[in-house]
Amino acid sequence: MGAPLRCDLPDRERCVMRGLAKLRLRARSLFLRRRVEQELDEEFRYHLEAAIEEGLAAGLPPDEARRAARRSLGAVEQSMRSAATCVE
């Protein structure tokens, strides 16, 4: 699940809160997987459409703007797909 939490005694409360936040996100991803995947997909589409609009505003033809946007967001899409398969 990750590295064990290491905290100094004075920072213990902050460490516990951070650990609980991570646990909540992991539980959400596990139990609400479809919703999380849908939200990630919507987020990716939003950024893809914004990148396409930037390309069009820069004077690229529509097909080139789409290709440039996909190329610029390719690593993000690949990471999202990898994360989705880790939950399965």
C-alpha angles and dihedrals in degrees: 000000000000140000117328114259113257116194139169113235094249090054094045096110093050090047092051091049091050091048092050091049090052091047091050092051092048092049090048091051091048100045100031096039097142093049092048091049091049092050091049091048092051091048092050092048090051092054092043092053090047091052090049090051090051090053092049091048088052089057101259118146112252096256092048091046090054092048092048091048092050090047093050093047097037096105090049092052092047091050091050091052091048091050091049092054091050090061094052 
